[in-house]
């Protein structure tokens, strides 16, 4: 029993404390990923394609990549959380939703680390923070809840169909280009914009960028839609996860 409790406690510890334990650069990887993508996209969309943005494109792209990277990391790591801890799942009785949830928290920690670079970029370009930046709090709440809902579903499905972990990188890449990460919503043709707004990450990413970089309140319609989708998805995902929880140990 003591061994079981120790195993659960080890797993339930914030993963961000141990995920970089044997890494040379440590938490710097949380910054390097969005920073490298920002440099690539800035070279393409600032000098070649010349996408029109209100803020300098480096700031614009980084502000979009921050919430997206947190979301994508939570999904990609959370989806494999049950399989990667198969020994614990099969031998210890504990609330297994802890596993994907912990990876969501770890992704949010990475987000907080990488956000420091955004503050430096704002200072470098002389972009002031306004009171509208407080809108980031509800935006991040929606982001965390949505990531949790999707991670719960993916982690359970991945136990039965390992294709999830193989297909997820491609699906996340497609989802990223279907979200306003590296381009503003205004470039989406008007006739497609209503359909485009159905993506809940549209309201999250655009809301974060507006509040933190542009000094504006988020578009309340798109943010409200994202919040409504999340409010429906999270309890459904949790209830479904608990329903299949009894068979997870047999399949993992």
Secondary structure as UniProt FT lines:
FT   HELIX           2..12
FT   HELIX           15..17
FT   TURN            18..22
FT   HELIX           26..28
FT   HELIX           29..47
FT   HELIX           57..79
FT   HELIX           81..84
FT   HELIX           86..91
FT   HELIX           97..124
FT   TURN            125..126
FT   HELIX           131..134
FT   HELIX           135..160
FT   HELIX           163..177
FT   TURN            178..181
FT   HELIX           185..187
FT   HELIX           190..196
FT   TURN            197..198
FT   HELIX           200..209
FT   HELIX           210..214
FT   HELIX           220..251
//
